[in-house]
């Protein structure tokens, strides 16, 4: 009954500005805590009943699967690909995000959704559509129906991939997707915004840079996100109070940066990793590209020249 009441409450459209004012006050309190050197998670429980992790068989899903267990009684892991069976404290559910009924069942009885499912590279639109666009819609609508309070959405730096590498942008910069993949993530961010404005569902959209054990090339010296920093971001995205609909770039404390996370300062994210230890080796092994090469010119790198896939 408690979950049914919560679902009914969450499903009501947001019609009053009073709730927005309360949200703003709490948002400012997070910023004040940061300005004072505090942490918005001080005194805040960082544990819940059940977390849903989609995309658990993917590269970052596998990383998070081993780390989310400490934040919940149960982690429900899901993917369209086969999983290796439930571990201690897990529920395994194979699910196609394009199947609305399956997603609805998947979301039932969860407290937080960490949505990392979908296509993670540039592909033809017909491949991106069911997983990244239809699938994201199904996740958010199921969350609305079941009263889920918070979604962590794996977005991408490719939402803004057509900004030049010489530009420094923040999350208020208009989207400039570098392909169908980036376009699908821009849709996901707007889906998150709509569900917050209309239904009060809070989201943190993490525009992931390049999250690997170590950077692979010169571009990744700027965009790299270490796994410890990824976990910190997801933890904050799940539990920092009153995030509204926040966009944050997922990057470590690298020497050079194209992205400014000041608008997301209320999350209290302070990266502890850096790509610098690999700089000398990478720069020695990889000569710089020509200045007029699109892969060097644009922040999206090789994604700006992927395709076209038809015609």
C-alpha angles and dihedrals in degrees: 000000000000091000091047091052091048091050092051092049094049093047094061113100116248105251105156129076090211091079090050090054091052090049091051092050092052091045090054091049088059090051091048090052090053092047089053091052093256131127122244087221093059106124092001119123111243097194132081140175104258133003121194115213115191120194090034092156093055125096096265092032089061090051094050094042090068093045107042095065091083091060100054144036088234133015114204107206122197142176140152087238120074117275125210096245132276118306125204110305094011140114116202119209124174107214140169107218089211089065106086096195092049092050091048090055091044093057096047114118097005125131101199132019120212099193110199097140124118142059110325102189137052111286138152114294093248088060095046095045103070097042104034105029108023090033094052090049091052092050094051094044091049089049089053093050094047099042099245108175102202139029126188106204121200101223124165145235085239088080084079099026096128094065110104121254090241091062125087113209137177131210092275091067112109115258116264104180117201097209146343091294093054090044091054091052091050087055090050091053091051090047088055091049092050093049090050095047094043104033108015095245108153122222139181111203110202112204094208115211112195112322112190135127087268137353115277103199146006094281091055091056082075102033102038119131116190120218094245090054090046090055091048091052093049092047091052091044090055100045115020105111122247104004096157103191107332128180118201132174114238105225136130126234093284121169094243125042136185093184133068116206096189092117088059096047090117088074090067091224111171111173117217100190131076138190092221097100090065098044099095094048094047096045091048093050098041121049113212118266121246114280092243094050107115090220089062097035100055130055092231092065115192092001091075091065099038113119149322089206098187131051 
